[in-house]
Amino acid sequence: MNKRIVVTGGSGRFGQILKKTKNKYKLFYPNKKQLDITNFEKIKSYLKKKRPKTLVHLAGLSRPMDEHQKNISKSIILNIIGTANLVRACYDMNIKIVYFSTSYVYPGKKGNYKETDPVMPWNNYAWSKMGGECAVQMYKNSLILRVCMTEKPFIHKKAFSNIKLNFIFHEDMAKMLFKVINKKGILNIGGKTKTIFDFAKKYNPKVLRERSQGQFPPKPFMNLSKLNKII
């Protein structure tokens, strides 16, 4: 059985955690020079050398969030065109692609969003991830993970008490990845629904309570019933 997995974006926050997570697979973490997601030919060249069964796509532009507003071109090139390049290469070589998207693609107005619910990204970062999803969904040998994850410990001094979502720590997400990696389609991944303040306070008693004044949708939490049946 081919247990070779190529991981893009291995130098990122989650990628660093993934490298430390025990699993039964053989993972390769190319740097940007070895695998440039903006260069289709370089992608194919690297994948031909490694011949993986699966590609886990973490690379792209995430933080700071306002960068997606200030530098739209960079956001499009990395998150949309870069993802499309990877999908094209995976399609040509029959390699499965696992794409890390975000829970932010949901509108965040009613909550309890299922994978089949309509999407409506609420900021440019989410639109860029949605753009990547469009390419991935065209290729059936794929898995889209709509994830709500964060660093441990909670890095912010304040947390919203009127916003509910499904935060999960990077460490827990890394373990979960290997439990769902053989699935296909779309899968919501996160933790128990809590306010951001309640989530943060459990791990940082000094975090201060704050109320969102409209800068964040009120109910972005997801329905995790599909995930719970798997794990």
Beta strands, then each sheet from edge to edge (+ up, - down):
strand 1: 4-8
strand 2: 26-28
strand 3: 54-57
strand 4: 96-102
strand 5: 142-147
strand 6: 149-150
strand 7: 158-160
strand 8: 164-165
strand 9: 168-169
strand 10: 185-189
strand 11: 194-195
strand 12: 208-210
sheet 1: 2+ 1+ 3+ 4+ 5+ 10+
sheet 2: 6+ 9+
sheet 3: 7+ 12+
sheet 4: 8+ 11-
end
